[in-house]
Amino acid sequence: MKTIRIRKFTIFSLFIILIFPWIFYVGAHYFETKSFNLGISTDSKVTQVVAGITGLLLSFLIVAYIMRRYILLPLEKMSLCARQIAEGDLDTNIPSSRIFEIAEVHDGFNVMVDSLTRSFQKQIELEEERRFVIAAVAHDLRTPLFALRGYLDGLEQGIANSPEKRAKYLAVCKEKSAQLDRLVEDLFTFAKTEYQEMILSENIIDLSLVIKNSIESLSPQAEQKDISIITDNLTRDCNIKGDSHLLERAMNNLIDNAVRHTPRGGKIIINCNKDETYVIFTIQDTGGGFSAEDIQKVFEPLYRGEASRNRSTGGAGLGLTISRRIFRQHGGDLVVGNHPDGGAFLKGWIPLIL
């Protein structure tokens, strides 16, 4: 829709107000004298004066009509729409106008409404996700808690009446408490990355050293399954700016995920190098890899590829979600896929300090 600026509209209105009385006056003079020569005298000027006043009134009516239609009514409707928006009605139809300045306000209203709609939709999604997280974590906490209470009751009641049984019960209790600790830690980190504006430390760290620390901390778990962790290429001086604790937590999640899904006797290959812009790391395992559905949903909170929520094969379903958010908070990202030779393949990158 073509628009006109308010100053042009004002000039146009003044032109109408000035020209219409003159046109009507000349028209009345011609009606009486049959000539446009204003020098010809007439018996009375009443007709011309009445015609001029009529032209002036008509010009005021035309200007008032145009002003009401294109300025006053749109502004009144915008005021009403603003009240409806304030009451939460975002489906209101905001009127436009041929006046440029009002059309600009109309466009600004549309931008505001679109932003509010996205914000409300995001709020709804976060609220649904929060409820889902609470329900799912409550389920995950209940399973080890029930098992822990059962074995502790067995110890208290003397069911474990031999050293071997007591050792077994204590080992199970220790395992279940470790699961609870991990669940609580995952939930805490997830909440921080999702709902808080985390303050990252601005230390300069070598990502290759972070990866080495994560490998060392998870080596005992890998050795229990006879899994070899191979570091073909860990380039030194992969310096980035960030929080070493959070990055090590992210790496622990990725390597732990690879250990859990790699069969006994398999191997995990980890590389870290850099190009002109990024520090790039890859993690490849010899497990079953990701299904097509897994690749689409693997970063969703609490998603696990297993059909059941069996804790012997899967974690809380927050590890990859947390890791990706940590990398993104450091200006990088994380993607997953399958390696051509088989197994899962994870690739991440973080900006290099130049």
N, C-alpha and C positions, 0 to 999 in steps of 0.2 A: 504494500500500500504506500503510495507516494505521500510524503509528509511535507509540511511547510513550517518554517520557524515562526515563533510567536511575533517577532518584530515585523516579518513580512505580512503576517495576518493583521497586525495593527495598522500598517501602512495601507493595506488593502481596504480595511474598514474605514479609515479616514478618507480614502479616495471615494468610496461609495457614499459616505455622508456628505461629502462636498459636491460630488458630481450629480447626484440624483435631484436635489432641489433645482440646480441649474438646468438639467434636462427637462424637468417638468415645467419650469418657468418658460423656457424657449418653446416647448410644445404648446403651452397655452397661448403664447404670443402668436405663434403660427396659426393656431385655430381661429384667432380673431382677425388677423391681418392677412392670412394666406401668404406670409413672407417671413423669411428668417432674419430679415433686416430689423434689428432691435431699435434702429433710429426712427422707425415709423411710429408715430404717436397713436395712442388709442384713447377712446372716450373714458375708459376706467382701467385702473391697474388691479382691481380686485381679483379678477380671474387669474392673472399671473401670480399674484401674492398667494392666493389660495392654492394654486398649483405648486408653487415653491414649497409652501408649508407641507402640502401633501407628500411631495417628493422627499422632504426631510424626514417626515414621520415614517414613510416607507423604508427609507435607508436605515433608520434606527431599528425598525422591525426586522429587516433582513440581517443586519449585523447582530442583533440580539438573538435571532434564531440560530445563526451560524455559531455564535459564541456558546449558546446553551448546548447545542448538539455536539460540538467538537471540543469544548473546554469544560463547561460546567458539569454536564452529565457524566463524561468519563471520570472526572475528579470525584464526583459523588459516588459513582460505582466503585472506584478504587478505594475510597474511604470505607464503603460497606465491605468490600473484599478484605481489606486489612483487618476489620473486626472479625470477619469469619475465619481468617487465617489465625488470628490470635486465639480464637476458640478451638482451633485444631482442625478446621475444615480446609484441607489442602486441595480439594477437588474443585474449588470455586473457579469460575471462568472470569479472568481479569480482562476488562474491555480495553481496547486500544483507541487511538485517536489519530487524526490526520495532522495534529499539531506535533511538531518534532519533539519538543521538550516533554510533552505528555507521553509520547511514544517511547521516549527514553526511560521514563518512570515505569511504563508498562513492561519494558524489557527487563528492568531491574527487579520488578516484582516477580517476573517469571523465573529469573535466576535464583531469587531468594526462595521461592516456592519449591523449585527443583532441588535446591540444597537442603531445605527442611525435609522434603520427602525422602531424600537419600539418607539424611541423618536419622529420621524416625525409623526407616527400614533397617538401617544398621543397628539401631538401638533394639529393635524387635529381634533381629538375628542374634545379637549378643545376649539378650535375655533368654532366648530359646537355647542358645549354646550353654549359658550358665546353668540353666535348669538341667540340661542333658548331662553336663559335666558333674553336677552334684549327684544326680541319680546314678550315673555310671560309676563314679568313684565310691559312692556309698556301697554299691554292689561289690566293687573290687576290694574294699576294706573289710566288708563283712566276711568274705570267704577265709582269708588268713586269720582273722580274729576268732572265728568259730573254731578253726583248726587249732589255733594256739590255746584257746581256752580248754578245748577237749583234751589235749595232751597234758596241759598243766593240771587239770582235774585228775587225769590218770596218774600223774606223779604224786599228787596230794593223797589220793585214795589208795596208793600202794599197788596199783595195777601193774606198774613196771617193777616187778619184784626180783629182777636180776640186773647185774651190772650192764649186760648187753642191752636189755630193754631200756634201762634208764639212759644209757648213752644215746640210743636211737631216739628216745623221746626228746632228750635235750637237743639233739641235732635238728630235729624237726622244728622245735620251738625257736631255735636260733635262725633257721631258714625262714620261718614265717615272720619273725620280727624284722629280718632283713628286707623281706618283701614289703612289710608295712612302712619301713623307713624309706624305701625307694618310692613307694606310692606317695607318701607325704611330701617328699622332696620334689617329685615330678609335679605334683599339684601346686606346690608353692612356687616353683619356677614358672609353671604355666600361667598362674595368676599374675605374677610379676610382669611377664612379657605381654600378656593380653590386656590387662586393665590398668597398668601403671606406666607412666613415662619414665622408663629406667634411666638412671644416670650412669652412663658408662665411664669407666676410668679411661684416661687418655694416655695410657702407657704405650711405649713402643716395644713390641714383642715379636719374637721370631715364631711364626706359625709352625715351622717344622719341629721346634722344641716342644710346642704344645702337643703336637701329634705324637711325639716320642713319649711324653709323659702319659698320655692316654693309653698308648700301647703297653707301657710298663704296668699300668694299673689294672689292665684287663688281661694281661698275659696268663695269670693263674687260671682264669676261667677258660681261656683257649687251650691251655695245657691239659685241663681235665677232659677235654673232648679230642685231644690229639690234633688240634688245629694249628697249622703253621701260619704265623703272621709274617708276611714277606714285605719288606720295604725296598722296592727296586730303586726308587729315586726319591730321596728326601733332600732337596736342595737347601743348603744353608742360607742364612741371611734373607729369608722370606719375611722381611720386616713389615708389619702392619701396625696400625694404631687401634687399640681396643682394650677390652677387659679379659685378661688371661684366664680368670676363674670361669667366666661365662663361656669362653671359647673352649676351654678344656671340658666343661660340662657338655657342650654341644658335641665335641669329638667323642667323648665317652659314650654318649647316646648312640652315635653312628656305629662305632666299633662294637659296642655291646650288642646292637641290633644284628650286626653281621655275624658275631659269634653265636648268637642264639639261633640263627637261621642257617648256619653252615653245618652240614652233617659231620659226624665224627670222622676224623682223618682228612678233612678238607683243608682248604687254605684261604687266606685273606690277603689280598695284594693292595698295599697302600702306597700312593705316590704323592709327592708335593713338589711343585716347581713354580716358576714365575715367568711372566712375559713382560711386556713393556708397561702394562697397566695393573694387572691383577696377580695375586698369589692364588694358584689353582691347585686343588687337591682332589684325588679320586680314591674311592674305596670299592674294590671288587671282591666278591666272595664266590664260592662254588656251591651255593645253595640252590634252591628251586627258582629263584628270581621272583619278579613281580608279575602278577597277572594283569590283564588289561584294566580290570576294575581297580586293582591295587594302585596302579600308576595314576589313575584319576582321583583316588580318594586318600592316598597314603598320608597326605599332610593334614587331613581333617582330624580335629581333636578326638582322641579315644577310638580312632579307627584301627582295627586289626584285621589282617587278611584271613585269620582262622575263622572257621564257621562258628566255633564256640569260643568263649572267653577263658580258655585254658591257660592258666598262668605258668604252666611248665614250658610252654612254647612261646608265649607272648608276654610283653610287658603291659603297662597301663594303656598303651596306645597314644602316649603323649611325647615320646622321645623324639620322633622325626619332626613333629610340630614345633616342639621347643627349639630344636637345633636350627630349623629353617628361620624361625623368628630371630634367634640370636645372630645368625649370619646376616639377615636383612637389617638388623639394627646396627650392624657394623658396615653397612653399605654394600654387602654382597648378596649372595643367594645360594640356594641349594636345589638341585634337580635330581630326579631318580629315573632309572631305566633298567634295561637288561643288556648285559654284555653279549656281543656276538658269539663268544665262546661258552656262554652259559653263565648263570648266576646273576645276582643283582649288581648294579653299577650305580654308584652315587658320585656326583660331581658338584663341587662347591667352589666359590671364589670370593675373595675379599680384596678391596683396593690396596695396591701396593704403595708404600711410602716412597715417593720419588725423590 
